[in-house]
Amino acid sequence: MKSSLIRPALALALAASLAACGGSDKAEFTVAGSVTGLVYDGLVLTNAGVPLKVTPPTAAGAAVRFAFPDKLEYGDTYAVTVATPPAHQNCEPGVPAGGIYANNADTAGRLVTIDIAIVCRINTRSIGGTITGLTGAGLVLANGSTGGSYSAATPETPPSTTPITYALPEVPFNTTYGVTVSKQPAGQICTVANPTGTMGDVAITNINVTCVAA
């Protein structure tokens, strides 16, 4: 009985102490977190219609902390999403360290602090084009800059009158590529047009290969 009387008294004393210090008995929470992988400018996050611009870090590879200005009270909900992606990148809620699920949406107070993870990645696009005149087996194309290869199947009814569309593994934005014939097909010589360049924001579709009799 004595213990049950002491606990309410302690709670009243704590509330009185907070009031005397100008505090509040209502907990407030800041919607904050980190953005990793941000390289280019333009990222805007939003929570409940409130936008927040996030600037890339000055040190390459560093994480960027962010915090929305409005505080939440216990029980308020939040949902942080990407309103505008940065140039040349895709950003989305990620899984925080030690977590299992993305934590961009929840209820304030379920955890002691709100620490959201946003992950940004450089956009990648495919490189490729068409292959014409292929009759032999064994043609292999390779991208010497970032790796990856393409092995062409022998046309069922050679010679091929319809160009064969091909694509090599995707290349990150602002990365150079260089496509070569790493293995010629049997009885033929193949050459590559427009083999080199720097990846932009759209897929490359004009790296055309022409094969003729050796």
Summary of the structure (lengths in Angstrom):
residues: 214
radius of gyration: 28.8
end to end distance: 100.9
largest distance: 101.1
contacts: 603
relative contact order: 0.15
helix: 9%
strand: 46%
